[in-house]
Amino acid sequence: MARAGILDNKRLLIIDKARKTVNDRTWCFWEKTKGPFEEIVFKSWNRAWVRNEKSERCLDLAPYAYKMIRGIDFYSLCNKILSEYSSIDRLYVPVRDISFDNSGIIVSAGEHQYTADYVFNSIARDEKQGHLNPELLQHFKGWFLETTEDIFNPEEATLMDFRVPQQNGTAFVYTMPFSSRKALIEYTIISPELLRSEAYDDALTKYVHDLGIINYNVAESEFGIIPMTKKKFPLREKNMMYIGTAGGQTKASSGYTFQFIQKQSATIVQSLLQTGQPFSKLSKGLARRFRWYDNVLLHILKNNNPAGKEVFDILFAKNKPSQVLQFLDNETNLFQELKIMRSVPQIPFLKAGFKEFFNY
């Protein structure tokens, strides 16, 4: 909104629970062209590996590039842009309540109340919307690793390495190398429950040792949890618009969120420029179709039939990598989607699709 000139004559209050002053997370995503945050892309890759015990393949991602942004760089850029506006205020307290009356929307935060014409809310409305009760959780821990020897190829990432135990759920490791001696190695598992805290470190230690890395230092670490749910999230409540995961921008079957948030943000800005209000209509048909695909894959992952690692391996083995990425971005057409659906094991997916169709 700032870059589009929308905030020039507006007063804006941004409420955050805490100041963002540390590198507490990392966003990875794929993109065809330069995006709105290209200036802070920490590293990008045009090739990525998918590995399991039986095979490995290096994927040419063109026309996509797989990109990584560090949280601290994102916060710094946003703070720099927002600091140029005297009409923008910042408040660092928890939001206690949001209510509505004839004067607008009332946000209770800290010891005070604030009234606004519009509110963009990234807090899920309540537990019943599925934010806290998902079918599965995607949980992960990452190490920013520094080695004493040249180990990594900084031109090739590892998107999914399934050569880790699968007894607790679909598990894989992805590796984002920054140089021959520095990389982010992240252990990810999709399951209904979290693991013991030490189990993530144990898995990372074993994986690193299996790669033949003995002398290394963990410079930083990160941990995250992404809800993977079939539940529908509200987009709007009166003049309040839900954004981020609270607004359904986390893809249920993959956990990817960053690019879907950028798409929603672009739609909001376009609507404000054209109509003066942020509530553009979304394509319900498109959203419903892809939501059903997500529900089917969630059903497969939850029941582990076939195993999640088999599904993802088949998707990349039998389809062009760019087509899979386009599908995961919800940007394919029906013909492309039928081709992708024909590549996966037919019987279990047909059964899951039938069940999810009637539960939809």
N, C-alpha and C positions, 0 to 999 in steps of 0.2 A: 504494500500500500504506500509506503514511504517513497519508493522508487518510482511509482506511477503518479505521484503528486497528489494522491487522495488525502493525505494528512496535512496538506498545507493550511487548510482552514478548519481543522478539526482539533478537538482536545481529546487526548487519549490517556487512559490510565492502564498500565501493565502491572498486574499483580502476580508475583512469583513467591512460592513458599520459601525459597532460599536464593541467595546470590549464586550465579554460575561463575565460579572463579577457578575451577579445576577441570582437568581433562577426565570427566567421569563417564564418557561413552564414545562410541565410534559408530558412524553410519556408513554402510556400504550399499551401493546401488549400481544399476547399469543405466546408461544413457547414450543416445545416438549423437547428440550435438552438445554444444556448450550450454550448461544450465545456469540458473540464477546464482549459483554459488561456485562457479567455475574457478574463481580467483582463490578459493581456499581449499580446492581439492588437493589433498596431501599426496596422493599417489593414484595412478590409474593403470589398468592392465588391459591389453587386447587379447590375451590368451589365458585360459584357465584350465586346470586339470580336474577331472572327475575320476576317482580311484576306488576300487574295491579289491578283495582278495584275488579275484580271477582276471581282472583287466584294468587297464588305465588308458585314458584318452585325453589328449590335449585339445581343447576346444578353441576354434577360431571364433571369437565373439562378434566379429564385424557384422553389421555396422555399429554394434554397441561397443562401449568401453565400460569396464567395471571400475568404479571409482570409490574412493574412500575419503571421508571428511572426519576430522577429529572434532570432538565436542568443544574443546577450548577455542579452536579457531572459529567455529560457528558462533559461539557466544561473543567473542571479541569483535567479529565483523558486525553482528547485529547491534552490539552496544555502541560501536563507532557510528553506524548509520543513525541510530535513534538519538544519539547525543547531539546531533545537529538540529534537533527540533525542541524549541522551548515549550511547545504545547504538549509534549509527552512527559508524563510523570511516571515514576517507578515506585513500587511499594513491595517490600519483602516481608510478607506475613501470610499465614494460611488463610484461605477463604473459608468462612464459617457457614455461610448460607447464601442462597440466591433466591429472591422472591420477586413478585410482580405486583404493581399497583397502577393507578391511572397516570402516575407521573413517569412511568417507565419501568426499568428493571433495577432492583435494589440488590447490591452486592455487599454483604457483611464480611468485612475482612479486618482482622486485628480488633481494635476497639471501636471502629467507625463503620459507617454505612456510606455507600456511594451509589448515585443514581446515574443511569446511562440510557441512551436511546437504543443502543445495540450492545450486546455482549457476545464475545467469542470465547467459548468455554471448553477447556480441554480436560475437565473433570467429569468422569462418567456420572450420569444422573443418579443411578443407584445400583445396588448389587444385582437386581433382577434383570438388568439389561445385558448381563453376561460378562461384564468387565472382571468380576471377581469369581465367576463360576463358569469357566470355560471347559470345553470338552478335553482339551489338552493344553499343556504349557510348553512353550519353547524356551528353555533356560540354558544359559551359556556362561562360561567363564573364559576370559582371554588373557594371555600373557603377552606383553611387549618384550620380546626376547632379544638379547644381545649376545652374540657368540664371539669366541676368540679366533675362529677360523671362517673362511669363506664357505658358506653352506647353501645359501639360497640363490635362486635365479630371480633377480628383481623384475624381470620382464614377464614372468609367468606366475599367476596366483593359483592357489588350489581352492576350487569352489566347494567341493565335497570330497572328503576322504573317509570312506566307510570302513576302513581297516581298524576299527575299534569295536569293543564288545557291544552287542545289541540287546542284551538281556533285559535292560530297563526301558527300552523303547528305541525308536529310530535315532541313531547317534552318528555323528560325523565330526570331522575337524576341518576347518578351513584355515588357510594360511595366506596372509597378505604380506609379501616380502617388500621391504622398502629399499634394501640394499643387500649385498651378499652376506652381511652379518647382522642385519636387523629385520625383524618381522613380527607381525601380530599373528599369534597362533591361538585359535579359539575352539574350544571343545563345546559342542552343541548337542543337546538331547531333546527329543520331543516325547513327552510322557505325561501322564496325569498328575504325577507328584514330583516335587523337587528331590534332589539327592542330598545326602549328608554333605555339609560344606567341604569336608576334606576330600570327598569323592571326586570333585572337579579337579583339584590339584593332583590327585593321584593319577587320574586319566591323562592329564597334560604331561605329567612327569614321564609316564610310561611311553606316551606317543613321542615325546622329544627324544627319549633314549632309543626308541625303535628307529628313529631317523639317523641314529649314530651321533647325536649331539651330546657331548659329555660336559664340556666346559661352557657354561653360559650364565647369564645374569638376567633376572626378571626385573626390568626397569620400572614397569607399571603393570597393573592388572585391572580388569574390569569385569563386572558381573551384571547380568540382565535377565529379565523375565518378560516374555511376550505372551499374552493370552491368545489362544487359537480357538475361536468359538463360532458356533452357528447362529448365535443370537443376533438379532437386529438392533442396531444402535440408532437412536433418533438423530436426525439431522438438524431439527429445529424445534424450539419450544417458544412460541410467541416470537419476540424479537431477539431471542438468544439462539445462536448457532453453535452447534457442537463441532469441535475440530479435533484433529489428531485421532488417536485410538478411540476416544470417547465419541467421536463422530463417525466411527466405522471405517477409518482410513488404514487400519491394519489388515492386510490380506490374510484371511483366516487360514488358508492352506500353506502359506509360506512364512508368514510373520513379517514380511517386508512392509515397511510403513513410510519411509522417508519420501519416496517419489510420489506416493499417493497423496501425502500431505501437500507436496508442491503443486500437484494437479488441482486439489481442492482450493488451495490458496489462489492459484491463477484464475479459477472460476469465480471466486469471491471478488477478486479485483476487477475482473471483466464486468461482472454484474454491477459493481459500484460505479464504474466508469460509464456504463450504458444507462443505468436506471436510478442510481443514487441509493440503492439498497442492495444488500449482499446475498439475497436468497434466490439465486438462479435455480431454475428447474433442472434436475438431473435426468438422464435417460433411464427410466425405470426398467425398460426391457433389457438394456445392456447390463445394468447392475444385477437384476434378477438372474440372468443367464449365468453370469460369472459367479454369483453367490451359490448357485446350485452346483457348479463345478467344484467350488471350494468345499461345499458340504460333502460331496461324494469322496473327495480325497481325504477329508478329515475322518470320514467313516472308515476308509481303508486304513489310515494311519492308526486310528484308535483300536481297531480290531486286529491289526498287524497281519492282514491277509489280502494280498501278498505283503511281505515285509517292506517297510518304507524304503529301505536302501535299494530293493529291487525296482520299485516304481521309479525313483529318481534316476537310477542308472539306465533303465529302459527309455525313459523320456529323452535323455541326451544321446543314447545310442541309436535310436531309430528316427530322430528328428533333427533338423538343422538347429544348432544352438540358438541362432537368432530367432527362430520360430518359437522355441520354448520360452525364451526371455520375453518375446512379444506376448505370448499366451499368459505368462505370469504377470504381465503388465495390464492384462484385461484389454488388449488392443487388437486381438485377432478377429477375423471374420468367421462365420459359421463353417465355411468350407475348410479353413485351416484348423478349426477346432475338431471337426470330424476326423481329419487326418491324424491329429494328435491322439484322439480317443481310440482310434483303431490300433495305435501302436502299443497300448498297455494291455495286460491280461484281460481278456474279454469277459469271462464268466464272473469273476469277483467284482469287476467294475459295473457290469450290468446289474448284478444283484444289489450292489450299493446304490447305484443310480435309481433303481426301481424303488428302494426303500426311502431314499431321500426325496424322491419326487412326491410321494404321498405324505411325507412328513414336512413338506416344504411350506 
